[in-house]
Amino acid sequence: MTHRYRLARFIDMALAPQIWHGVRLAAIPIPRAVLAASGDAMRDLATALRDERRSVDPSTLRELERVLTHGSASPLYDRSHPIRALHTLVAFESRFGQSSVCAA
């Protein structure tokens, strides 16, 4: 679970710009066009990562980490194709198992 929380925190940092000496700075340099197109999908993915009831295999987490952190090979850092980044994130979220709800 620790790895999942670290990835969720990374997504949170990408979505929340920091203020430094009055200047907005992105902690993670994902282009604005990509954030505008896929911000909701990124939030959904972070929520899925934090949900302990949703299962995911280790290989999916490794692939997701690669997409989030390796800029040269990731559609998240390519400002010319923001929809491709959105499709990539939605595909990752679909690989998470459904949360199991216990009837009370």
Backbone atoms as SQL, in Angstrom:
CREATE TABLE atoms (id INTEGER PRIMARY KEY, chain TEXT, resi INTEGER, resn TEXT, atom TEXT, x REAL, y REAL, z REAL);
INSERT INTO atoms VALUES
  (1, 'A', 1, 'MET', 'N', 0.807, -1.194, 0.000),
  (2, 'A', 1, 'MET', 'CA', 0.000, 0.000, 0.000),
  (3, 'A', 1, 'MET', 'C', 0.852, 1.261, 0.000),
  (4, 'A', 2, 'THR', 'N', 2.032, 1.203, 0.575),
  (5, 'A', 2, 'THR', 'CA', 2.879, 2.390, 0.633),
  (6, 'A', 2, 'THR', 'C', 3.183, 2.910, -0.762),
  (7, 'A', 3, 'HIS', 'N', 3.473, 2.004, -1.688),
  (8, 'A', 3, 'HIS', 'CA', 3.769, 2.410, -3.060),
  (9, 'A', 3, 'HIS', 'C', 2.566, 3.102, -3.688),
  (10, 'A', 4, 'ARG', 'N', 1.385, 2.585, -3.425),
  (11, 'A', 4, 'ARG', 'CA', 0.164, 3.185, -3.958),
  (12, 'A', 4, 'ARG', 'C', -0.023, 4.595, -3.418),
  (13, 'A', 5, 'TYR', 'N', 0.216, 4.789, -2.120),
  (14, 'A', 5, 'TYR', 'CA', 0.069, 6.123, -1.531),
  (15, 'A', 5, 'TYR', 'C', 1.100, 7.104, -2.081),
  (16, 'A', 6, 'ARG', 'N', 2.309, 6.613, -2.314),
  (17, 'A', 6, 'ARG', 'CA', 3.335, 7.498, -2.905),
  (18, 'A', 6, 'ARG', 'C', 2.926, 7.949, -4.301),
  (19, 'A', 7, 'LEU', 'N', 2.381, 7.038, -5.096),
  (20, 'A', 7, 'LEU', 'CA', 1.929, 7.415, -6.437),
  (21, 'A', 7, 'LEU', 'C', 0.755, 8.388, -6.372),
  (22, 'A', 8, 'ALA', 'N', -0.167, 8.172, -5.440),
  (23, 'A', 8, 'ALA', 'CA', -1.295, 9.093, -5.270),
  (24, 'A', 8, 'ALA', 'C', -0.794, 10.471, -4.853),
  (25, 'A', 9, 'ARG', 'N', 0.177, 10.532, -3.966),
  (26, 'A', 9, 'ARG', 'CA', 0.746, 11.819, -3.523),
  (27, 'A', 9, 'ARG', 'C', 1.448, 12.520, -4.691),
  (28, 'A', 10, 'PHE', 'N', 2.107, 11.765, -5.538),
  (29, 'A', 10, 'PHE', 'CA', 2.756, 12.333, -6.719),
  (30, 'A', 10, 'PHE', 'C', 1.714, 13.004, -7.617),
  (31, 'A', 11, 'ILE', 'N', 0.583, 12.339, -7.803),
  (32, 'A', 11, 'ILE', 'CA', -0.493, 12.917, -8.616),
  (33, 'A', 11, 'ILE', 'C', -1.014, 14.192, -7.959),
  (34, 'A', 12, 'ASP', 'N', -1.198, 14.158, -6.637),
  (35, 'A', 12, 'ASP', 'CA', -1.644, 15.361, -5.924),
  (36, 'A', 12, 'ASP', 'C', -0.690, 16.523, -6.135),
  (37, 'A', 13, 'MET', 'N', 0.595, 16.250, -6.069),
  (38, 'A', 13, 'MET', 'CA', 1.600, 17.306, -6.266),
  (39, 'A', 13, 'MET', 'C', 1.539, 17.855, -7.685),
  (40, 'A', 14, 'ALA', 'N', 1.275, 17.002, -8.655),
  (41, 'A', 14, 'ALA', 'CA', 1.182, 17.455, -10.046),
  (42, 'A', 14, 'ALA', 'C', -0.018, 18.358, -10.259),
  (43, 'A', 15, 'LEU', 'N', -1.085, 18.113, -9.508),
  (44, 'A', 15, 'LEU', 'CA', -2.321, 18.882, -9.687),
  (45, 'A', 15, 'LEU', 'C', -2.340, 20.188, -8.896),
  (46, 'A', 16, 'ALA', 'N', -1.483, 20.330, -7.899),
  (47, 'A', 16, 'ALA', 'CA', -1.511, 21.514, -7.036),
  (48, 'A', 16, 'ALA', 'C', -0.236, 22.336, -7.201),
  (49, 'A', 17, 'PRO', 'N', -0.292, 23.434, -7.934),
  (50, 'A', 17, 'PRO', 'CA', 0.902, 24.279, -8.070),
  (51, 'A', 17, 'PRO', 'C', 1.263, 24.924, -6.734),
  (52, 'A', 18, 'GLN', 'N', 2.526, 25.147, -6.536),
  (53, 'A', 18, 'GLN', 'CA', 3.033, 25.770, -5.314),
  (54, 'A', 18, 'GLN', 'C', 3.316, 27.247, -5.579),
  (55, 'A', 19, 'ILE', 'N', 3.251, 28.060, -4.538),
  (56, 'A', 19, 'ILE', 'CA', 3.590, 29.481, -4.648),
  (57, 'A', 19, 'ILE', 'C', 4.951, 29.683, -3.992),
  (58, 'A', 20, 'TRP', 'N', 5.877, 30.253, -4.751),
  (59, 'A', 20, 'TRP', 'CA', 7.218, 30.515, -4.239),
  (60, 'A', 20, 'TRP', 'C', 7.577, 31.944, -4.598),
  (61, 'A', 21, 'HIS', 'N', 7.727, 32.782, -3.608),
  (62, 'A', 21, 'HIS', 'CA', 8.014, 34.212, -3.809),
  (63, 'A', 21, 'HIS', 'C', 6.990, 34.858, -4.738),
  (64, 'A', 22, 'GLY', 'N', 5.732, 34.488, -4.555),
  (65, 'A', 22, 'GLY', 'CA', 4.647, 35.072, -5.330),
  (66, 'A', 22, 'GLY', 'C', 4.478, 34.530, -6.739),
  (67, 'A', 23, 'VAL', 'N', 5.243, 33.529, -7.100),
  (68, 'A', 23, 'VAL', 'CA', 5.180, 32.946, -8.448),
  (69, 'A', 23, 'VAL', 'C', 4.623, 31.531, -8.344),
  (70, 'A', 24, 'ARG', 'N', 3.631, 31.222, -9.202),
  (71, 'A', 24, 'ARG', 'CA', 3.088, 29.855, -9.238),
  (72, 'A', 24, 'ARG', 'C', 4.062, 28.934, -9.955),
  (73, 'A', 25, 'LEU', 'N', 4.443, 27.889, -9.260),
  (74, 'A', 25, 'LEU', 'CA', 5.359, 26.904, -9.841),
  (75, 'A', 25, 'LEU', 'C', 4.732, 25.521, -9.750),
  (76, 'A', 26, 'ALA', 'N', 4.877, 24.772, -10.811),
  (77, 'A', 26, 'ALA', 'CA', 4.391, 23.394, -10.807),
  (78, 'A', 26, 'ALA', 'C', 5.458, 22.505, -10.189),
  (79, 'A', 27, 'ALA', 'N', 5.061, 21.740, -9.196),
  (80, 'A', 27, 'ALA', 'CA', 6.000, 20.810, -8.562),
  (81, 'A', 27, 'ALA', 'C', 6.407, 19.716, -9.538),
  (82, 'A', 28, 'ILE', 'N', 5.469, 19.324, -10.396),
  (83, 'A', 28, 'ILE', 'CA', 5.709, 18.328, -11.429),
  (84, 'A', 28, 'ILE', 'C', 5.404, 19.022, -12.760),
  (85, 'A', 29, 'PRO', 'N', 6.354, 19.063, -13.678),
  (86, 'A', 29, 'PRO', 'CA', 6.178, 19.875, -14.895),
  (87, 'A', 29, 'PRO', 'C', 5.294, 19.255, -15.985),
  (88, 'A', 30, 'ILE', 'N', 4.075, 18.923, -15.624),
  (89, 'A', 30, 'ILE', 'CA', 3.123, 18.425, -16.619),
  (90, 'A', 30, 'ILE', 'C', 2.495, 19.635, -17.302),
  (91, 'A', 31, 'PRO', 'N', 2.472, 19.674, -18.625),
  (92, 'A', 31, 'PRO', 'CA', 1.935, 20.844, -19.341),
  (93, 'A', 31, 'PRO', 'C', 0.478, 21.149, -18.964),
  (94, 'A', 32, 'ARG', 'N', 0.143, 22.435, -18.984),
  (95, 'A', 32, 'ARG', 'CA', -1.204, 22.877, -18.613),
  (96, 'A', 32, 'ARG', 'C', -2.283, 22.250, -19.486),
  (97, 'A', 33, 'ALA', 'N', -2.004, 22.080, -20.776),
  (98, 'A', 33, 'ALA', 'CA', -2.998, 21.475, -21.671),
  (99, 'A', 33, 'ALA', 'C', -3.326, 20.051, -21.233),
  (100, 'A', 34, 'VAL', 'N', -2.333, 19.328, -20.788),
  (101, 'A', 34, 'VAL', 'CA', -2.541, 17.955, -20.320),
  (102, 'A', 34, 'VAL', 'C', -3.321, 17.978, -19.007),
  (103, 'A', 35, 'LEU', 'N', -2.958, 18.885, -18.096),
  (104, 'A', 35, 'LEU', 'CA', -3.684, 18.980, -16.828),
  (105, 'A', 35, 'LEU', 'C', -5.141, 19.368, -17.054),
  (106, 'A', 36, 'ALA', 'N', -5.382, 20.270, -17.996),
  (107, 'A', 36, 'ALA', 'CA', -6.758, 20.683, -18.282),
  (108, 'A', 36, 'ALA', 'C', -7.573, 19.527, -18.837),
  (109, 'A', 37, 'ALA', 'N', -6.967, 18.723, -19.687),
  (110, 'A', 37, 'ALA', 'CA', -7.692, 17.605, -20.310),
  (111, 'A', 37, 'ALA', 'C', -7.850, 16.415, -19.376),
  (112, 'A', 38, 'SER', 'N', -6.890, 16.210, -18.496),
  (113, 'A', 38, 'SER', 'CA', -6.899, 14.967, -17.722),
  (114, 'A', 38, 'SER', 'C', -6.877, 15.164, -16.207),
  (115, 'A', 39, 'GLY', 'N', -7.132, 16.365, -15.735),
  (116, 'A', 39, 'GLY', 'CA', -7.116, 16.621, -14.293),
  (117, 'A', 39, 'GLY', 'C', -8.101, 15.749, -13.531),
  (118, 'A', 40, 'ASP', 'N', -9.326, 15.625, -14.046),
  (119, 'A', 40, 'ASP', 'CA', -10.326, 14.786, -13.367),
  (120, 'A', 40, 'ASP', 'C', -9.908, 13.319, -13.365),
  (121, 'A', 41, 'ALA', 'N', -9.365, 12.849, -14.467),
  (122, 'A', 41, 'ALA', 'CA', -8.904, 11.456, -14.532),
  (123, 'A', 41, 'ALA', 'C', -7.746, 11.229, -13.564),
  (124, 'A', 42, 'MET', 'N', -6.888, 12.230, -13.404),
  (125, 'A', 42, 'MET', 'CA', -5.779, 12.099, -12.460),
  (126, 'A', 42, 'MET', 'C', -6.313, 12.028, -11.027),
  (127, 'A', 43, 'ARG', 'N', -7.308, 12.860, -10.702),
  (128, 'A', 43, 'ARG', 'CA', -7.915, 12.807, -9.367),
  (129, 'A', 43, 'ARG', 'C', -8.577, 11.448, -9.121),
  (130, 'A', 44, 'ASP', 'N', -9.285, 10.944, -10.122),
  (131, 'A', 44, 'ASP', 'CA', -9.925, 9.628, -9.997),
  (132, 'A', 44, 'ASP', 'C', -8.890, 8.526, -9.784),
  (133, 'A', 45, 'LEU', 'N', -7.784, 8.623, -10.485),
  (134, 'A', 45, 'LEU', 'CA', -6.732, 7.624, -10.348),
  (135, 'A', 45, 'LEU', 'C', -6.103, 7.698, -8.952),
  (136, 'A', 46, 'ALA', 'N', -5.871, 8.896, -8.441),
  (137, 'A', 46, 'ALA', 'CA', -5.329, 9.050, -7.087),
  (138, 'A', 46, 'ALA', 'C', -6.291, 8.463, -6.060),
  (139, 'A', 47, 'THR', 'N', -7.584, 8.678, -6.256),
  (140, 'A', 47, 'THR', 'CA', -8.591, 8.113, -5.357),
  (141, 'A', 47, 'THR', 'C', -8.568, 6.585, -5.418),
  (142, 'A', 48, 'ALA', 'N', -8.454, 6.038, -6.608),
  (143, 'A', 48, 'ALA', 'CA', -8.389, 4.578, -6.763),
  (144, 'A', 48, 'ALA', 'C', -7.139, 4.018, -6.093),
  (145, 'A', 49, 'LEU', 'N', -6.033, 4.738, -6.185),
  (146, 'A', 49, 'LEU', 'CA', -4.803, 4.281, -5.543),
  (147, 'A', 49, 'LEU', 'C', -4.952, 4.239, -4.023),
  (148, 'A', 50, 'ARG', 'N', -5.676, 5.194, -3.459),
  (149, 'A', 50, 'ARG', 'CA', -5.846, 5.255, -2.011),
  (150, 'A', 50, 'ARG', 'C', -6.903, 4.272, -1.486),
  (151, 'A', 51, 'ASP', 'N', -7.759, 3.788, -2.357),
  (152, 'A', 51, 'ASP', 'CA', -8.840, 2.895, -1.948),
  (153, 'A', 51, 'ASP', 'C', -8.296, 1.482, -1.778),
  (154, 'A', 52, 'GLU', 'N', -8.150, 1.071, -0.543),
  (155, 'A', 52, 'GLU', 'CA', -7.567, -0.235, -0.233),
  (156, 'A', 52, 'GLU', 'C', -8.457, -1.397, -0.678),
  (157, 'A', 53, 'ARG', 'N', -9.729, -1.114, -0.924),
  (158, 'A', 53, 'ARG', 'CA', -10.655, -2.171, -1.353),
  (159, 'A', 53, 'ARG', 'C', -10.498, -2.496, -2.834),
  (160, 'A', 54, 'ARG', 'N', -9.812, -1.637, -3.575),
  (161, 'A', 54, 'ARG', 'CA', -9.638, -1.871, -5.013),
  (162, 'A', 54, 'ARG', 'C', -8.284, -2.543, -5.234),
  (163, 'A', 55, 'SER', 'N', -8.316, -3.701, -5.825),
  (164, 'A', 55, 'SER', 'CA', -7.082, -4.454, -6.044),
  (165, 'A', 55, 'SER', 'C', -6.418, -4.017, -7.352),
  (166, 'A', 56, 'VAL', 'N', -5.116, -4.153, -7.361),
  (167, 'A', 56, 'VAL', 'CA', -4.343, -3.870, -8.564),
  (168, 'A', 56, 'VAL', 'C', -3.060, -4.700, -8.500),
  (169, 'A', 57, 'ASP', 'N', -2.659, -5.200, -9.646),
  (170, 'A', 57, 'ASP', 'CA', -1.466, -6.052, -9.644),
  (171, 'A', 57, 'ASP', 'C', -0.196, -5.191, -9.655),
  (172, 'A', 58, 'PRO', 'N', 0.897, -5.734, -9.149),
  (173, 'A', 58, 'PRO', 'CA', 2.159, -4.985, -9.066),
  (174, 'A', 58, 'PRO', 'C', 2.672, -4.491, -10.419),
  (175, 'A', 59, 'SER', 'N', 2.434, -5.240, -11.489),
  (176, 'A', 59, 'SER', 'CA', 2.926, -4.791, -12.800),
  (177, 'A', 59, 'SER', 'C', 2.205, -3.524, -13.255),
  (178, 'A', 60, 'THR', 'N', 0.933, -3.394, -12.914),
  (179, 'A', 60, 'THR', 'CA', 0.202, -2.173, -13.253),
  (180, 'A', 60, 'THR', 'C', 0.782, -0.990, -12.493),
  (181, 'A', 61, 'LEU', 'N', 1.127, -1.182, -11.227),
  (182, 'A', 61, 'LEU', 'CA', 1.729, -0.101, -10.457),
  (183, 'A', 61, 'LEU', 'C', 3.082, 0.313, -11.028),
  (184, 'A', 62, 'ARG', 'N', 3.871, -0.671, -11.466),
  (185, 'A', 62, 'ARG', 'CA', 5.170, -0.338, -12.075),
  (186, 'A', 62, 'ARG', 'C', 4.976, 0.459, -13.361),
  (187, 'A', 63, 'GLU', 'N', 4.015, 0.041, -14.182),
  (188, 'A', 63, 'GLU', 'CA', 3.744, 0.766, -15.432),
  (189, 'A', 63, 'GLU', 'C', 3.231, 2.169, -15.147),
  (190, 'A', 64, 'LEU', 'N', 2.358, 2.294, -14.159),
  (191, 'A', 64, 'LEU', 'CA', 1.835, 3.612, -13.796),
  (192, 'A', 64, 'LEU', 'C', 2.953, 4.519, -13.299),
  (193, 'A', 65, 'GLU', 'N', 3.839, 3.985, -12.484),
  (194, 'A', 65, 'GLU', 'CA', 4.964, 4.779, -12.004),
  (195, 'A', 65, 'GLU', 'C', 5.814, 5.265, -13.177),
  (196, 'A', 66, 'ARG', 'N', 6.028, 4.407, -14.152),
  (197, 'A', 66, 'ARG', 'CA', 6.803, 4.783, -15.333),
  (198, 'A', 66, 'ARG', 'C', 6.116, 5.925, -16.086),
  (199, 'A', 67, 'VAL', 'N', 4.795, 5.833, -16.243),
  (200, 'A', 67, 'VAL', 'CA', 4.051, 6.883, -16.954),
  (201, 'A', 67, 'VAL', 'C', 4.110, 8.206, -16.181),
  (202, 'A', 68, 'LEU', 'N', 4.018, 8.122, -14.851),
  (203, 'A', 68, 'LEU', 'CA', 4.016, 9.339, -14.052),
  (204, 'A', 68, 'LEU', 'C', 5.386, 9.985, -13.946),
  (205, 'A', 69, 'THR', 'N', 6.444, 9.200, -13.941),
  (206, 'A', 69, 'THR', 'CA', 7.756, 9.762, -13.606),
  (207, 'A', 69, 'THR', 'C', 8.769, 9.826, -14.736),
  (208, 'A', 70, 'HIS', 'N', 8.561, 9.125, -15.830),
  (209, 'A', 70, 'HIS', 'CA', 9.532, 9.132, -16.921),
  (210, 'A', 70, 'HIS', 'C', 9.030, 10.022, -18.050),
  (211, 'A', 71, 'GLY', 'N', 9.393, 11.274, -17.979),
  (212, 'A', 71, 'GLY', 'CA', 8.873, 12.279, -18.901),
  (213, 'A', 71, 'GLY', 'C', 9.101, 12.006, -20.370),
  (214, 'A', 72, 'SER', 'N', 10.254, 11.511, -20.723),
  (215, 'A', 72, 'SER', 'CA', 10.557, 11.346, -22.147),
  (216, 'A', 72, 'SER', 'C', 9.695, 10.280, -22.812),
  (217, 'A', 73, 'ALA', 'N', 9.224, 9.307, -22.044),
  (218, 'A', 73, 'ALA', 'CA', 8.446, 8.210, -22.624),
  (219, 'A', 73, 'ALA', 'C', 6.968, 8.280, -22.253),
  (220, 'A', 74, 'SER', 'N', 6.546, 9.342, -21.593),
  (221, 'A', 74, 'SER', 'CA', 5.183, 9.408, -21.071),
  (222, 'A', 74, 'SER', 'C', 4.322, 10.412, -21.831),
  (223, 'A', 75, 'PRO', 'N', 3.081, 10.044, -22.125),
  (224, 'A', 75, 'PRO', 'CA', 2.180, 10.999, -22.774),
  (225, 'A', 75, 'PRO', 'C', 1.782, 12.147, -21.856),
  (226, 'A', 76, 'LEU', 'N', 2.003, 12.014, -20.545),
  (227, 'A', 76, 'LEU', 'CA', 1.664, 13.106, -19.624),
  (228, 'A', 76, 'LEU', 'C', 2.516, 14.350, -19.847),
  (229, 'A', 77, 'TYR', 'N', 3.695, 14.180, -20.355),
  (230, 'A', 77, 'TYR', 'CA', 4.619, 15.306, -20.512),
  (231, 'A', 77, 'TYR', 'C', 4.685, 15.815, -21.951),
  (232, 'A', 78, 'ASP', 'N', 3.822, 15.293, -22.813),
  (233, 'A', 78, 'ASP', 'CA', 3.786, 15.689, -24.220),
  (234, 'A', 78, 'ASP', 'C', 2.633, 16.662, -24.431),
  (235, 'A', 79, 'ARG', 'N', 2.942, 17.947, -24.527),
  (236, 'A', 79, 'ARG', 'CA', 1.908, 18.971, -24.631),
  (237, 'A', 79, 'ARG', 'C', 1.142, 18.913, -25.949),
  (238, 'A', 80, 'SER', 'N', 1.662, 18.218, -26.936),
  (239, 'A', 80, 'SER', 'CA', 0.994, 18.202, -28.240),
  (240, 'A', 80, 'SER', 'C', -0.149, 17.186, -28.321),
  (241, 'A', 81, 'HIS', 'N', -0.253, 16.272, -27.339),
  (242, 'A', 81, 'HIS', 'CA', -1.306, 15.245, -27.380),
  (243, 'A', 81, 'HIS', 'C', -1.963, 15.065, -26.008),
  (244, 'A', 82, 'PRO', 'N', -2.690, 16.063, -25.515),
  (245, 'A', 82, 'PRO', 'CA', -3.292, 15.918, -24.178),
  (246, 'A', 82, 'PRO', 'C', -4.357, 14.826, -24.099),
  (247, 'A', 83, 'ILE', 'N', -5.048, 14.553, -25.191),
  (248, 'A', 83, 'ILE', 'CA', -6.084, 13.513, -25.166),
  (249, 'A', 83, 'ILE', 'C', -5.453, 12.129, -25.037),
  (250, 'A', 84, 'ARG', 'N', -4.282, 11.948, -25.602),
  (251, 'A', 84, 'ARG', 'CA', -3.563, 10.677, -25.456),
  (252, 'A', 84, 'ARG', 'C', -3.233, 10.425, -23.986),
  (253, 'A', 85, 'ALA', 'N', -2.849, 11.490, -23.273),
  (254, 'A', 85, 'ALA', 'CA', -2.573, 11.362, -21.841),
  (255, 'A', 85, 'ALA', 'C', -3.842, 10.972, -21.090),
  (256, 'A', 86, 'LEU', 'N', -4.960, 11.586, -21.436),
  (257, 'A', 86, 'LEU', 'CA', -6.234, 11.264, -20.806),
  (258, 'A', 86, 'LEU', 'C', -6.581, 9.792, -21.013),
  (259, 'A', 87, 'HIS', 'N', -6.456, 9.312, -22.231),
  (260, 'A', 87, 'HIS', 'CA', -6.768, 7.910, -22.526),
  (261, 'A', 87, 'HIS', 'C', -5.854, 6.966, -21.753),
  (262, 'A', 88, 'THR', 'N', -4.600, 7.338, -21.602),
  (263, 'A', 88, 'THR', 'CA', -3.652, 6.513, -20.849),
  (264, 'A', 88, 'THR', 'C', -4.078, 6.400, -19.394),
  (265, 'A', 89, 'LEU', 'N', -4.457, 7.522, -18.784),
  (266, 'A', 89, 'LEU', 'CA', -4.861, 7.512, -17.378),
  (267, 'A', 89, 'LEU', 'C', -6.155, 6.736, -17.160),
  (268, 'A', 90, 'VAL', 'N', -7.118, 6.908, -18.053),
  (269, 'A', 90, 'VAL', 'CA', -8.386, 6.179, -17.941),
  (270, 'A', 90, 'VAL', 'C', -8.137, 4.673, -18.086),
  (271, 'A', 91, 'ALA', 'N', -7.233, 4.302, -18.974),
  (272, 'A', 91, 'ALA', 'CA', -6.909, 2.879, -19.143),
  (273, 'A', 91, 'ALA', 'C', -6.297, 2.304, -17.870),
  (274, 'A', 92, 'PHE', 'N', -5.456, 3.086, -17.200),
  (275, 'A', 92, 'PHE', 'CA', -4.879, 2.599, -15.943),
  (276, 'A', 92, 'PHE', 'C', -5.953, 2.415, -14.887),
  (277, 'A', 93, 'GLU', 'N', -6.848, 3.381, -14.753),
  (278, 'A', 93, 'GLU', 'CA', -7.874, 3.249, -13.731),
  (279, 'A', 93, 'GLU', 'C', -8.772, 2.035, -13.987),
  (280, 'A', 94, 'SER', 'N', -9.007, 1.718, -15.248),
  (281, 'A', 94, 'SER', 'CA', -9.854, 0.571, -15.568),
  (282, 'A', 94, 'SER', 'C', -9.198, -0.752, -15.176),
  (283, 'A', 95, 'ARG', 'N', -7.895, -0.748, -14.945),
  (284, 'A', 95, 'ARG', 'CA', -7.194, -1.966, -14.560),
  (285, 'A', 95, 'ARG', 'C', -7.291, -2.243, -13.060),
  (286, 'A', 96, 'PHE', 'N', -7.843, -1.304, -12.305),
  (287, 'A', 96, 'PHE', 'CA', -8.054, -1.511, -10.877),
  (288, 'A', 96, 'PHE', 'C', -9.320, -2.326, -10.691),
  (289, 'A', 97, 'GLY', 'N', -9.280, -3.246, -9.729),
  (290, 'A', 97, 'GLY', 'CA', -10.470, -4.022, -9.425),
  (291, 'A', 97, 'GLY', 'C', -11.531, -3.140, -8.799),
  (292, 'A', 98, 'GLN', 'N', -12.775, -3.580, -8.871),
  (293, 'A', 98, 'GLN', 'CA', -13.876, -2.825, -8.273),
  (294, 'A', 98, 'GLN', 'C', -13.799, -2.935, -6.754),
  (295, 'A', 99, 'SER', 'N', -14.203, -1.859, -6.081),
  (296, 'A', 99, 'SER', 'CA', -14.190, -1.907, -4.619),
  (297, 'A', 99, 'SER', 'C', -15.322, -2.817, -4.139),
  (298, 'A', 100, 'SER', 'N', -14.995, -3.610, -3.165),
  (299, 'A', 100, 'SER', 'CA', -15.998, -4.527, -2.628),
  (300, 'A', 100, 'SER', 'C', -16.715, -3.838, -1.480),
  (301, 'A', 101, 'VAL', 'N', -18.022, -3.830, -1.552),
  (302, 'A', 101, 'VAL', 'CA', -18.832, -3.197, -0.533),
  (303, 'A', 101, 'VAL', 'C', -19.466, -4.284, 0.317),
  (304, 'A', 102, 'CYS', 'N', -19.285, -4.194, 1.604),
  (305, 'A', 102, 'CYS', 'CA', -19.862, -5.183, 2.511),
  (306, 'A', 102, 'CYS', 'C', -21.265, -4.735, 2.911),
  (307, 'A', 103, 'ALA', 'N', -22.210, -5.632, 2.827),
  (308, 'A', 103, 'ALA', 'CA', -23.572, -5.315, 3.255),
  (309, 'A', 103, 'ALA', 'C', -23.644, -5.387, 4.770),
  (310, 'A', 104, 'ALA', 'N', -24.223, -4.360, 5.371),
  (311, 'A', 104, 'ALA', 'CA', -24.303, -4.330, 6.832),
  (312, 'A', 104, 'ALA', 'C', -25.667, -4.751, 7.309);
